[in-house]
Amino acid sequence: DSLGFRQKIVPGDVNWMTAGRGIVHSERSPDEDRPHDQPVHGIQTWVALPVEHEDTTPAFVHHAADTLPSFS
C-alpha cells in the first residue's frame, strides 16, 4: 500500500486499514501462488469513521489468526 506495507493474509487473519486522509492499496495473490488453482476466501467490510476523524492519519495493522479471540 501507499504506507509501505506488504502483508500476506491467510484464513482467519484480519487486516485493519484506516483510510483517514488517504491510503492506496491493491489486493494481489503472491507470485508463487498464482500458478496453482486455489479457492479464494475472504470478506471485506468497510466501517465509516465519525466525521470528526475523517482526516485522521492513515494506518494499517495486521492481526494474525492466532492472536485473535475465538469461540466454538
N, CA, C, O and CB atoms as a CASP TS submission, in Angstrom:
PFRMAT TS
TARGET T0000
AUTHOR 0000-0000-0000
METHOD Language model
MODEL 1
PARENT N/A
ATOM      1  N   ASP     1       0.831  -1.191   0.000  1.00  0.00           N
ATOM      2  CA  ASP     1       0.000   0.000   0.000  1.00  0.00           C
ATOM      3  C   ASP     1       0.868   1.244   0.000  1.00  0.00           C
ATOM      4  O   ASP     1       2.096   1.161   0.030  1.00  0.00           O
ATOM      5  CB  ASP     1      -0.942   0.004   1.205  1.00  0.00           C
ATOM      6  N   SER     2       0.230   2.375  -0.033  1.00  0.00           N
ATOM      7  CA  SER     2       0.979   3.629  -0.103  1.00  0.00           C
ATOM      8  C   SER     2       1.685   3.985   1.208  1.00  0.00           C
ATOM      9  O   SER     2       2.440   4.956   1.255  1.00  0.00           O
ATOM     10  CB  SER     2       0.050   4.750  -0.491  1.00  0.00           C
ATOM     11  N   LEU     3       1.451   3.216   2.263  1.00  0.00           N
ATOM     12  CA  LEU     3       2.188   3.416   3.516  1.00  0.00           C
ATOM     13  C   LEU     3       3.430   2.528   3.580  1.00  0.00           C
ATOM     14  O   LEU     3       4.241   2.649   4.499  1.00  0.00           O
ATOM     15  CB  LEU     3       1.279   3.128   4.719  1.00  0.00           C
ATOM     16  N   GLY     4       3.575   1.630   2.588  1.00  0.00           N
ATOM     17  CA  GLY     4       4.745   0.758   2.539  1.00  0.00           C
ATOM     18  C   GLY     4       4.515  -0.642   3.087  1.00  0.00           C
ATOM     19  O   GLY     4       5.464  -1.421   3.175  1.00  0.00           O
ATOM     20  N   PHE     5       3.292  -0.984   3.456  1.00  0.00           N
ATOM     21  CA  PHE     5       3.010  -2.321   3.984  1.00  0.00           C
ATOM     22  C   PHE     5       2.783  -3.305   2.845  1.00  0.00           C
ATOM     23  O   PHE     5       2.158  -2.973   1.837  1.00  0.00           O
ATOM     24  CB  PHE     5       1.784  -2.291   4.915  1.00  0.00           C
ATOM     25  N   ARG     6       3.298  -4.523   3.017  1.00  0.00           N
ATOM     26  CA  ARG     6       3.052  -5.626   2.099  1.00  0.00           C
ATOM     27  C   ARG     6       2.790  -6.823   2.998  1.00  0.00           C
ATOM     28  O   ARG     6       3.708  -7.325   3.647  1.00  0.00           O
ATOM     29  CB  ARG     6       4.272  -5.874   1.088  1.00  0.00           C
ATOM     30  N   GLN     7       1.550  -7.283   3.040  1.00  0.00           N
ATOM     31  CA  GLN     7       1.176  -8.296   4.022  1.00  0.00           C
ATOM     32  C   GLN     7       0.351  -9.398   3.379  1.00  0.00           C
ATOM     33  O   GLN     7      -0.707  -9.133   2.808  1.00  0.00           O
ATOM     34  CB  GLN     7       0.401  -7.664   5.173  1.00  0.00           C
ATOM     35  N   LYS     8       0.833 -10.642   3.471  1.00  0.00           N
ATOM     36  CA  LYS     8       0.036 -11.788   3.034  1.00  0.00           C
ATOM     37  C   LYS     8      -1.004 -12.054   4.111  1.00  0.00           C
ATOM     38  O   LYS     8      -0.704 -12.023   5.305  1.00  0.00           O
ATOM     39  CB  LYS     8       0.933 -13.061   2.774  1.00  0.00           C
ATOM     40  N   ILE     9      -2.219 -12.312   3.678  1.00  0.00           N
ATOM     41  CA  ILE     9      -3.295 -12.626   4.623  1.00  0.00           C
ATOM     42  C   ILE     9      -3.771 -14.040   4.333  1.00  0.00           C
ATOM     43  O   ILE     9      -3.975 -14.411   3.177  1.00  0.00           O
ATOM     44  CB  ILE     9      -4.480 -11.597   4.517  1.00  0.00           C
ATOM     45  N   VAL    10      -3.947 -14.825   5.386  1.00  0.00           N
ATOM     46  CA  VAL    10      -4.410 -16.206   5.258  1.00  0.00           C
ATOM     47  C   VAL    10      -5.711 -16.354   6.042  1.00  0.00           C
ATOM     48  O   VAL    10      -6.036 -15.495   6.862  1.00  0.00           O
ATOM     49  CB  VAL    10      -3.327 -17.219   5.769  1.00  0.00           C
ATOM     50  N   PRO    11      -6.466 -17.440   5.801  1.00  0.00           N
ATOM     51  CA  PRO    11      -7.740 -17.608   6.502  1.00  0.00           C
ATOM     52  C   PRO    11      -7.609 -17.419   8.013  1.00  0.00           C
ATOM     53  O   PRO    11      -6.727 -17.990   8.654  1.00  0.00           O
ATOM     54  CB  PRO    11      -8.308 -18.982   6.211  1.00  0.00           C
ATOM     55  N   GLY    12      -8.495 -16.615   8.555  1.00  0.00           N
ATOM     56  CA  GLY    12      -8.518 -16.334   9.986  1.00  0.00           C
ATOM     57  C   GLY    12      -7.827 -15.034  10.372  1.00  0.00           C
ATOM     58  O   GLY    12      -8.088 -14.492  11.446  1.00  0.00           O
ATOM     59  N   ASP    13      -6.946 -14.525   9.507  1.00  0.00           N
ATOM     60  CA  ASP    13      -6.255 -13.264   9.781  1.00  0.00           C
ATOM     61  C   ASP    13      -7.201 -12.088   9.535  1.00  0.00           C
ATOM     62  O   ASP    13      -8.199 -12.212   8.825  1.00  0.00           O
ATOM     63  CB  ASP    13      -4.982 -13.132   8.902  1.00  0.00           C
ATOM     64  N   VAL    14      -6.867 -10.955  10.131  1.00  0.00           N
ATOM     65  CA  VAL    14      -7.605  -9.711   9.907  1.00  0.00           C
ATOM     66  C   VAL    14      -6.591  -8.606   9.621  1.00  0.00           C
ATOM     67  O   VAL    14      -5.642  -8.408  10.381  1.00  0.00           O
ATOM     68  CB  VAL    14      -8.510  -9.347  11.144  1.00  0.00           C
ATOM     69  N   ASN    15      -6.800  -7.898   8.530  1.00  0.00           N
ATOM     70  CA  ASN    15      -6.033  -6.688   8.254  1.00  0.00           C
ATOM     71  C   ASN    15      -6.966  -5.509   8.468  1.00  0.00           C
ATOM     72  O   ASN    15      -8.029  -5.439   7.851  1.00  0.00           O
ATOM     73  CB  ASN    15      -5.432  -6.693   6.796  1.00  0.00           C
ATOM     74  N   TRP    16      -6.581  -4.586   9.332  1.00  0.00           N
ATOM     75  CA  TRP    16      -7.404  -3.419   9.659  1.00  0.00           C
ATOM     76  C   TRP    16      -6.720  -2.188   9.072  1.00  0.00           C
ATOM     77  O   TRP    16      -5.629  -1.805   9.494  1.00  0.00           O
ATOM     78  CB  TRP    16      -7.606  -3.270  11.218  1.00  0.00           C
ATOM     79  N   MET    17      -7.374  -1.585   8.102  1.00  0.00           N
ATOM     80  CA  MET    17      -6.816  -0.415   7.435  1.00  0.00           C
ATOM     81  C   MET    17      -7.698   0.786   7.736  1.00  0.00           C
ATOM     82  O   MET    17      -8.916   0.728   7.568  1.00  0.00           O
ATOM     83  CB  MET    17      -6.694  -0.644   5.902  1.00  0.00           C
ATOM     84  N   THR    18      -7.085   1.867   8.178  1.00  0.00           N
ATOM     85  CA  THR    18      -7.801   3.116   8.394  1.00  0.00           C
ATOM     86  C   THR    18      -7.418   4.059   7.267  1.00  0.00           C
ATOM     87  O   THR    18      -6.262   4.469   7.158  1.00  0.00           O
ATOM     88  CB  THR    18      -7.476   3.737   9.797  1.00  0.00           C
ATOM     89  N   ALA    19      -8.389   4.404   6.427  1.00  0.00           N
ATOM     90  CA  ALA    19      -8.108   5.249   5.269  1.00  0.00           C
ATOM     91  C   ALA    19      -7.781   6.673   5.697  1.00  0.00           C
ATOM     92  O   ALA    19      -6.836   7.269   5.179  1.00  0.00           O
ATOM     93  CB  ALA    19      -9.297   5.250   4.308  1.00  0.00           C
ATOM     94  N   GLY    20      -8.530   7.216   6.615  1.00  0.00           N
ATOM     95  CA  GLY    20      -8.271   8.578   7.074  1.00  0.00           C
ATOM     96  C   GLY    20      -8.161   9.548   5.922  1.00  0.00           C
ATOM     97  O   GLY    20      -9.038   9.601   5.059  1.00  0.00           O
ATOM     98  N   ARG    21      -7.085  10.317   5.905  1.00  0.00           N
ATOM     99  CA  ARG    21      -6.939  11.328   4.851  1.00  0.00           C
ATOM    100  C   ARG    21      -6.367  10.757   3.566  1.00  0.00           C
ATOM    101  O   ARG    21      -6.106  11.504   2.624  1.00  0.00           O
ATOM    102  CB  ARG    21      -6.057  12.453   5.333  1.00  0.00           C
ATOM    103  N   GLY    22      -6.166   9.436   3.509  1.00  0.00           N
ATOM    104  CA  GLY    22      -5.786   8.828   2.244  1.00  0.00           C
ATOM    105  C   GLY    22      -4.800   7.690   2.333  1.00  0.00           C
ATOM    106  O   GLY    22      -3.733   7.820   2.933  1.00  0.00           O
ATOM    107  N   ILE    23      -5.167   6.566   1.729  1.00  0.00           N
ATOM    108  CA  ILE    23      -4.279   5.411   1.604  1.00  0.00           C
ATOM    109  C   ILE    23      -4.697   4.684   0.327  1.00  0.00           C
ATOM    110  O   ILE    23      -5.882   4.621   0.000  1.00  0.00           O
ATOM    111  CB  ILE    23      -4.356   4.458   2.881  1.00  0.00           C
ATOM    112  N   VAL    24      -3.733   4.146  -0.378  1.00  0.00           N
ATOM    113  CA  VAL    24      -3.992   3.404  -1.598  1.00  0.00           C
ATOM    114  C   VAL    24      -3.444   2.002  -1.408  1.00  0.00           C
ATOM    115  O   VAL    24      -2.358   1.829  -0.856  1.00  0.00           O
ATOM    116  CB  VAL    24      -3.357   4.102  -2.842  1.00  0.00           C
ATOM    117  N   HIS    25      -4.197   0.983  -1.869  1.00  0.00           N
ATOM    118  CA  HIS    25      -3.695  -0.382  -1.765  1.00  0.00           C
ATOM    119  C   HIS    25      -4.206  -1.214  -2.942  1.00  0.00           C
ATOM    120  O   HIS    25      -5.134  -0.821  -3.649  1.00  0.00           O
ATOM    121  CB  HIS    25      -4.120  -1.021  -0.420  1.00  0.00           C
ATOM    122  N   SER    26      -3.584  -2.357  -3.127  1.00  0.00           N
ATOM    123  CA  SER    26      -4.058  -3.325  -4.112  1.00  0.00           C
ATOM    124  C   SER    26      -4.086  -4.691  -3.439  1.00  0.00           C
ATOM    125  O   SER    26      -3.353  -4.945  -2.483  1.00  0.00           O
ATOM    126  CB  SER    26      -3.150  -3.339  -5.399  1.00  0.00           C
ATOM    127  N   GLU    27      -4.930  -5.548  -3.947  1.00  0.00           N
ATOM    128  CA  GLU    27      -5.051  -6.897  -3.402  1.00  0.00           C
ATOM    129  C   GLU    27      -4.626  -7.869  -4.487  1.00  0.00           C
ATOM    130  O   GLU    27      -5.266  -7.970  -5.533  1.00  0.00           O
ATOM    131  CB  GLU    27      -6.512  -7.196  -2.908  1.00  0.00           C
ATOM    132  N   ARG    28      -3.539  -8.584  -4.227  1.00  0.00           N
ATOM    133  CA  ARG    28      -2.967  -9.486  -5.221  1.00  0.00           C
ATOM    134  C   ARG    28      -2.512 -10.773  -4.573  1.00  0.00           C
ATOM    135  O   ARG    28      -2.096 -10.786  -3.415  1.00  0.00           O
ATOM    136  CB  ARG    28      -1.802  -8.823  -5.946  1.00  0.00           C
ATOM    137  N   SER    29      -2.591 -11.853  -5.323  1.00  0.00           N
ATOM    138  CA  SER    29      -2.029 -13.123  -4.870  1.00  0.00           C
ATOM    139  C   SER    29      -0.517 -13.050  -5.005  1.00  0.00           C
ATOM    140  O   SER    29      -0.011 -12.430  -5.940  1.00  0.00           O
ATOM    141  CB  SER    29      -2.608 -14.326  -5.683  1.00  0.00           C
ATOM    142  N   PRO    30       0.216 -13.677  -4.081  1.00  0.00           N
ATOM    143  CA  PRO    30       1.675 -13.705  -4.208  1.00  0.00           C
ATOM    144  C   PRO    30       2.075 -14.424  -5.503  1.00  0.00           C
ATOM    145  O   PRO    30       1.391 -15.353  -5.933  1.00  0.00           O
ATOM    146  CB  PRO    30       2.319 -14.403  -2.976  1.00  0.00           C
ATOM    147  N   ASP    31       3.163 -14.003  -6.114  1.00  0.00           N
ATOM    148  CA  ASP    31       3.625 -14.599  -7.365  1.00  0.00           C
ATOM    149  C   ASP    31       3.720 -16.121  -7.275  1.00  0.00           C
ATOM    150  O   ASP    31       3.345 -16.822  -8.215  1.00  0.00           O
ATOM    151  CB  ASP    31       4.975 -14.021  -7.748  1.00  0.00           C
ATOM    152  N   GLU    32       4.222 -16.635  -6.145  1.00  0.00           N
ATOM    153  CA  GLU    32       4.410 -18.084  -6.010  1.00  0.00           C
ATOM    154  C   GLU    32       3.089 -18.850  -5.956  1.00  0.00           C
ATOM    155  O   GLU    32       3.069 -20.050  -6.229  1.00  0.00           O
ATOM    156  CB  GLU    32       5.218 -18.383  -4.765  1.00  0.00           C
ATOM    157  N   ASP    33       1.990 -18.186  -5.609  1.00  0.00           N
ATOM    158  CA  ASP    33       0.681 -18.846  -5.534  1.00  0.00           C
ATOM    159  C   ASP    33      -0.089 -18.789  -6.851  1.00  0.00           C
ATOM    160  O   ASP    33      -1.033 -19.559  -7.032  1.00  0.00           O
ATOM    161  CB  ASP    33      -0.150 -18.212  -4.441  1.00  0.00           C
ATOM    162  N   ARG    34       0.275 -17.925  -7.756  1.00  0.00           N
ATOM    163  CA  ARG    34      -0.508 -17.706  -8.971  1.00  0.00           C
ATOM    164  C   ARG    34      -0.587 -18.911  -9.906  1.00  0.00           C
ATOM    165  O   ARG    34      -1.635 -19.103 -10.523  1.00  0.00           O
ATOM    166  CB  ARG    34       0.062 -16.559  -9.716  1.00  0.00           C
ATOM    167  N   PRO    35       0.456 -19.737 -10.052  1.00  0.00           N
ATOM    168  CA  PRO    35       0.340 -20.856 -10.989  1.00  0.00           C
ATOM    169  C   PRO    35      -0.562 -21.986 -10.487  1.00  0.00           C
ATOM    170  O   PRO    35      -0.877 -22.891 -11.260  1.00  0.00           O
ATOM    171  CB  PRO    35       1.707 -21.407 -11.281  1.00  0.00           C
ATOM    172  N   HIS    36      -0.981 -21.968  -9.245  1.00  0.00           N
ATOM    173  CA  HIS    36      -1.755 -23.054  -8.642  1.00  0.00           C
ATOM    174  C   HIS    36      -3.236 -22.691  -8.557  1.00  0.00           C
ATOM    175  O   HIS    36      -3.595 -21.565  -8.212  1.00  0.00           O
ATOM    176  CB  HIS    36      -1.213 -23.385  -7.246  1.00  0.00           C
ATOM    177  N   ASP    37      -4.090 -23.671  -8.881  1.00  0.00           N
ATOM    178  CA  ASP    37      -5.519 -23.475  -8.672  1.00  0.00           C
ATOM    179  C   ASP    37      -5.780 -23.509  -7.173  1.00  0.00           C
ATOM    180  O   ASP    37      -5.330 -24.417  -6.475  1.00  0.00           O
ATOM    181  CB  ASP    37      -6.365 -24.562  -9.424  1.00  0.00           C
ATOM    182  N   GLN    38      -6.500 -22.527  -6.693  1.00  0.00           N
ATOM    183  CA  GLN    38      -6.810 -22.485  -5.269  1.00  0.00           C
ATOM    184  C   GLN    38      -8.038 -21.623  -5.055  1.00  0.00           C
ATOM    185  O   GLN    38      -8.253 -20.643  -5.769  1.00  0.00           O
ATOM    186  CB  GLN    38      -5.610 -21.947  -4.449  1.00  0.00           C
ATOM    187  N   PRO    39      -8.838 -21.989  -4.076  1.00  0.00           N
ATOM    188  CA  PRO    39     -10.010 -21.149  -3.789  1.00  0.00           C
ATOM    189  C   PRO    39      -9.575 -19.846  -3.127  1.00  0.00           C
ATOM    190  O   PRO    39      -8.532 -19.778  -2.476  1.00  0.00           O
ATOM    191  CB  PRO    39     -11.017 -21.902  -2.882  1.00  0.00           C
ATOM    192  N   VAL    40     -10.380 -18.836  -3.304  1.00  0.00           N
ATOM    193  CA  VAL    40     -10.133 -17.549  -2.661  1.00  0.00           C
ATOM    194  C   VAL    40     -11.234 -17.351  -1.625  1.00  0.00           C
ATOM    195  O   VAL    40     -12.419 -17.421  -1.952  1.00  0.00           O
ATOM    196  CB  VAL    40     -10.099 -16.364  -3.710  1.00  0.00           C
ATOM    197  N   HIS    41     -10.847 -17.107  -0.391  1.00  0.00           N
ATOM    198  CA  HIS    41     -11.799 -16.884   0.689  1.00  0.00           C
ATOM    199  C   HIS    41     -11.547 -15.509   1.272  1.00  0.00           C
ATOM    200  O   HIS    41     -10.395 -15.114   1.453  1.00  0.00           O
ATOM    201  CB  HIS    41     -11.686 -17.983   1.783  1.00  0.00           C
ATOM    202  N   GLY    42     -12.582 -14.793   1.562  1.00  0.00           N
ATOM    203  CA  GLY    42     -12.367 -13.507   2.203  1.00  0.00           C
ATOM    204  C   GLY    42     -13.632 -12.693   2.280  1.00  0.00           C
ATOM    205  O   GLY    42     -14.625 -12.967   1.605  1.00  0.00           O
ATOM    206  N   ILE    43     -13.569 -11.700   3.108  1.00  0.00           N
ATOM    207  CA  ILE    43     -14.655 -10.747   3.232  1.00  0.00           C
ATOM    208  C   ILE    43     -14.007  -9.387   3.466  1.00  0.00           C
ATOM    209  O   ILE    43     -13.030  -9.267   4.205  1.00  0.00           O
ATOM    210  CB  ILE    43     -15.654 -11.136   4.395  1.00  0.00           C
ATOM    211  N   GLN    44     -14.557  -8.390   2.838  1.00  0.00           N
ATOM    212  CA  GLN    44     -14.066  -7.028   3.045  1.00  0.00           C
ATOM    213  C   GLN    44     -15.221  -6.214   3.591  1.00  0.00           C
ATOM    214  O   GLN    44     -16.294  -6.149   2.991  1.00  0.00           O
ATOM    215  CB  GLN    44     -13.497  -6.399   1.717  1.00  0.00           C
ATOM    216  N   THR    45     -14.991  -5.601   4.725  1.00  0.00           N
ATOM    217  CA  THR    45     -16.019  -4.809   5.392  1.00  0.00           C
ATOM    218  C   THR    45     -15.499  -3.391   5.570  1.00  0.00           C
ATOM    219  O   THR    45     -14.356  -3.187   5.978  1.00  0.00           O
ATOM    220  CB  THR    45     -16.414  -5.434   6.764  1.00  0.00           C
ATOM    221  N   TRP    46     -16.326  -2.430   5.268  1.00  0.00           N
ATOM    222  CA  TRP    46     -15.972  -1.021   5.425  1.00  0.00           C
ATOM    223  C   TRP    46     -16.710  -0.462   6.624  1.00  0.00           C
ATOM    224  O   TRP    46     -17.915  -0.665   6.771  1.00  0.00           O
ATOM    225  CB  TRP    46     -16.304  -0.208   4.145  1.00  0.00           C
ATOM    226  N   VAL    47     -15.989   0.241   7.479  1.00  0.00           N
ATOM    227  CA  VAL    47     -16.570   0.885   8.652  1.00  0.00           C
ATOM    228  C   VAL    47     -16.288   2.379   8.530  1.00  0.00           C
ATOM    229  O   VAL    47     -15.133   2.792   8.431  1.00  0.00           O
ATOM    230  CB  VAL    47     -15.986   0.293   9.996  1.00  0.00           C
ATOM    231  N   ALA    48     -17.337   3.179   8.536  1.00  0.00           N
ATOM    232  CA  ALA    48     -17.166   4.630   8.392  1.00  0.00           C
ATOM    233  C   ALA    48     -16.628   5.237   9.687  1.00  0.00           C
ATOM    234  O   ALA    48     -17.059   4.893  10.788  1.00  0.00           O
ATOM    235  CB  ALA    48     -18.506   5.300   8.005  1.00  0.00           C
ATOM    236  N   LEU    49     -15.685   6.139   9.519  1.00  0.00           N
ATOM    237  CA  LEU    49     -15.182   6.881  10.670  1.00  0.00           C
ATOM    238  C   LEU    49     -16.160   7.995  11.019  1.00  0.00           C
ATOM    239  O   LEU    49     -16.841   8.514  10.135  1.00  0.00           O
ATOM    240  CB  LEU    49     -13.771   7.458  10.385  1.00  0.00           C
ATOM    241  N   PRO    50     -16.239   8.368  12.284  1.00  0.00           N
ATOM    242  CA  PRO    50     -17.030   9.548  12.634  1.00  0.00           C
ATOM    243  C   PRO    50     -16.479  10.764  11.890  1.00  0.00           C
ATOM    244  O   PRO    50     -15.277  10.845  11.637  1.00  0.00           O
ATOM    245  CB  PRO    50     -17.017   9.791  14.173  1.00  0.00           C
ATOM    246  N   VAL    51     -17.334  11.685  11.548  1.00  0.00           N
ATOM    247  CA  VAL    51     -16.947  12.865  10.761  1.00  0.00           C
ATOM    248  C   VAL    51     -15.713  13.555  11.334  1.00  0.00           C
ATOM    249  O   VAL    51     -14.835  13.971  10.579  1.00  0.00           O
ATOM    250  CB  VAL    51     -18.104  13.856  10.698  1.00  0.00           C
ATOM    251  N   GLU    52     -15.636  13.679  12.646  1.00  0.00           N
ATOM    252  CA  GLU    52     -14.513  14.398  13.260  1.00  0.00           C
ATOM    253  C   GLU    52     -13.177  13.656  13.104  1.00  0.00           C
ATOM    254  O   GLU    52     -12.129  14.221  13.416  1.00  0.00           O
ATOM    255  CB  GLU    52     -14.797  14.627  14.739  1.00  0.00           C
ATOM    256  N   HIS    53     -13.193  12.393  12.623  1.00  0.00           N
ATOM    257  CA  HIS    53     -11.963  11.610  12.444  1.00  0.00           C
ATOM    258  C   HIS    53     -11.679  11.284  10.978  1.00  0.00           C
ATOM    259  O   HIS    53     -10.766  10.512  10.684  1.00  0.00           O
ATOM    260  CB  HIS    53     -12.054  10.321  13.240  1.00  0.00           C
ATOM    261  N   GLU    54     -12.446  11.859  10.062  1.00  0.00           N
ATOM    262  CA  GLU    54     -12.277  11.519   8.650  1.00  0.00           C
ATOM    263  C   GLU    54     -10.906  11.888   8.097  1.00  0.00           C
ATOM    264  O   GLU    54     -10.443  11.237   7.160  1.00  0.00           O
ATOM    265  CB  GLU    54     -13.334  12.200   7.838  1.00  0.00           C
ATOM    266  N   ASP    55     -10.250  12.890   8.629  1.00  0.00           N
ATOM    267  CA  ASP    55      -8.931  13.295   8.149  1.00  0.00           C
ATOM    268  C   ASP    55      -7.801  12.806   9.047  1.00  0.00           C
ATOM    269  O   ASP    55      -6.723  13.400   9.071  1.00  0.00           O
ATOM    270  CB  ASP    55      -8.868  14.796   8.035  1.00  0.00           C
ATOM    271  N   THR    56      -8.041  11.733   9.777  1.00  0.00           N
ATOM    272  CA  THR    56      -7.016  11.180  10.655  1.00  0.00           C
ATOM    273  C   THR    56      -5.874  10.589   9.831  1.00  0.00           C
ATOM    274  O   THR    56      -6.012  10.397   8.623  1.00  0.00           O
ATOM    275  CB  THR    56      -7.618  10.110  11.583  1.00  0.00           C
ATOM    276  N   THR    57      -4.771  10.308  10.470  1.00  0.00           N
ATOM    277  CA  THR    57      -3.619   9.704   9.805  1.00  0.00           C
ATOM    278  C   THR    57      -3.990   8.301   9.335  1.00  0.00           C
ATOM    279  O   THR    57      -4.560   7.533  10.111  1.00  0.00           O
ATOM    280  CB  THR    57      -2.385   9.661  10.753  1.00  0.00           C
ATOM    281  N   PRO    58      -3.680   7.940   8.070  1.00  0.00           N
ATOM    282  CA  PRO    58      -3.960   6.592   7.599  1.00  0.00           C
ATOM    283  C   PRO    58      -3.115   5.577   8.369  1.00  0.00           C
ATOM    284  O   PRO    58      -2.026   5.895   8.846  1.00  0.00           O
ATOM    285  CB  PRO    58      -3.692   6.481   6.085  1.00  0.00           C
ATOM    286  N   ALA    59      -3.632   4.354   8.483  1.00  0.00           N
ATOM    287  CA  ALA    59      -2.922   3.332   9.257  1.00  0.00           C
ATOM    288  C   ALA    59      -3.256   1.940   8.737  1.00  0.00           C
ATOM    289  O   ALA    59      -4.273   1.736   8.075  1.00  0.00           O
ATOM    290  CB  ALA    59      -3.275   3.440  10.752  1.00  0.00           C
ATOM    291  N   PHE    60      -2.379   0.982   9.049  1.00  0.00           N
ATOM    292  CA  PHE    60      -2.580  -0.424   8.696  1.00  0.00           C
ATOM    293  C   PHE    60      -2.070  -1.266   9.850  1.00  0.00           C
ATOM    294  O   PHE    60      -0.970  -1.036  10.354  1.00  0.00           O
ATOM    295  CB  PHE    60      -1.851  -0.797   7.356  1.00  0.00           C
ATOM    296  N   VAL    61      -2.875  -2.255  10.276  1.00  0.00           N
ATOM    297  CA  VAL    61      -2.468  -3.173  11.347  1.00  0.00           C
ATOM    298  C   VAL    61      -2.890  -4.577  10.943  1.00  0.00           C
ATOM    299  O   VAL    61      -4.043  -4.798  10.575  1.00  0.00           O
ATOM    300  CB  VAL    61      -3.101  -2.769  12.731  1.00  0.00           C
ATOM    301  N   HIS    62      -1.959  -5.529  11.010  1.00  0.00           N
ATOM    302  CA  HIS    62      -2.236  -6.940  10.709  1.00  0.00           C
ATOM    303  C   HIS    62      -2.454  -7.683  12.016  1.00  0.00           C
ATOM    304  O   HIS    62      -1.693  -7.515  12.968  1.00  0.00           O
ATOM    305  CB  HIS    62      -1.071  -7.589   9.890  1.00  0.00           C
ATOM    306  N   HIS    63      -3.499  -8.508  12.058  1.00  0.00           N
ATOM    307  CA  HIS    63      -3.791  -9.345  13.229  1.00  0.00           C
ATOM    308  C   HIS    63      -3.807 -10.794  12.761  1.00  0.00           C
ATOM    309  O   HIS    63      -4.745 -11.216  12.085  1.00  0.00           O
ATOM    310  CB  HIS    63      -5.164  -8.945  13.909  1.00  0.00           C
ATOM    311  N   ALA    64      -2.787 -11.550  13.111  1.00  0.00           N
ATOM    312  CA  ALA    64      -2.724 -12.965  12.746  1.00  0.00           C
ATOM    313  C   ALA    64      -3.826 -13.736  13.473  1.00  0.00           C
ATOM    314  O   ALA    64      -4.202 -13.389  14.592  1.00  0.00           O
ATOM    315  CB  ALA    64      -1.331 -13.559  13.082  1.00  0.00           C
ATOM    316  N   ALA    65      -4.335 -14.780  12.828  1.00  0.00           N
ATOM    317  CA  ALA    65      -5.448 -15.551  13.387  1.00  0.00           C
ATOM    318  C   ALA    65      -5.178 -16.021  14.815  1.00  0.00           C
ATOM    319  O   ALA    65      -6.075 -15.994  15.657  1.00  0.00           O
ATOM    320  CB  ALA    65      -5.737 -16.748  12.507  1.00  0.00           C
ATOM    321  N   ASP    66      -3.937 -16.453  15.092  1.00  0.00           N
ATOM    322  CA  ASP    66      -3.642 -16.986  16.426  1.00  0.00           C
ATOM    323  C   ASP    66      -3.565 -15.908  17.513  1.00  0.00           C
ATOM    324  O   ASP    66      -3.370 -16.236  18.684  1.00  0.00           O
ATOM    325  CB  ASP    66      -2.342 -17.744  16.388  1.00  0.00           C
ATOM    326  N   THR    67      -3.712 -14.633  17.149  1.00  0.00           N
ATOM    327  CA  THR    67      -3.710 -13.562  18.139  1.00  0.00           C
ATOM    328  C   THR    67      -5.125 -13.054  18.425  1.00  0.00           C
ATOM    329  O   THR    67      -5.324 -12.181  19.270  1.00  0.00           O
ATOM    330  CB  THR    67      -2.829 -12.411  17.664  1.00  0.00           C
ATOM    331  N   LEU    68      -6.107 -13.613  17.706  1.00  0.00           N
ATOM    332  CA  LEU    68      -7.488 -13.137  17.836  1.00  0.00           C
ATOM    333  C   LEU    68      -8.309 -14.071  18.709  1.00  0.00           C
ATOM    334  O   LEU    68      -8.064 -15.278  18.719  1.00  0.00           O
ATOM    335  CB  LEU    68      -8.141 -13.001  16.457  1.00  0.00           C
ATOM    336  N   PRO    69      -9.271 -13.541  19.435  1.00  0.00           N
ATOM    337  CA  PRO    69     -10.141 -14.404  20.228  1.00  0.00           C
ATOM    338  C   PRO    69     -10.985 -15.293  19.312  1.00  0.00           C
ATOM    339  O   PRO    69     -11.310 -14.907  18.190  1.00  0.00           O
ATOM    340  CB  PRO    69     -11.050 -13.559  21.148  1.00  0.00           C
ATOM    341  N   SER    70     -11.328 -16.461  19.790  1.00  0.00           N
ATOM    342  CA  SER    70     -12.189 -17.372  19.018  1.00  0.00           C
ATOM    343  C   SER    70     -13.133 -18.091  19.965  1.00  0.00           C
ATOM    344  O   SER    70     -12.951 -18.079  21.182  1.00  0.00           O
ATOM    345  CB  SER    70     -11.342 -18.400  18.208  1.00  0.00           C
ATOM    346  N   PHE    71     -14.141 -18.716  19.383  1.00  0.00           N
ATOM    347  CA  PHE    71     -15.090 -19.492  20.175  1.00  0.00           C
ATOM    348  C   PHE    71     -15.571 -20.656  19.342  1.00  0.00           C
ATOM    349  O   PHE    71     -15.479 -20.627  18.115  1.00  0.00           O
ATOM    350  CB  PHE    71     -16.282 -18.620  20.649  1.00  0.00           C
ATOM    351  N   SER    72     -16.082 -21.678  19.997  1.00  0.00           N
ATOM    352  CA  SER    72     -16.610 -22.871  19.314  1.00  0.00           C
ATOM    353  C   SER    72     -18.098 -22.938  19.472  1.00  0.00           C
ATOM    354  O   SER    72     -18.731 -23.867  18.970  1.00  0.00           O
ATOM    355  CB  SER    72     -15.969 -24.152  19.853  1.00  0.00           C
TER
END
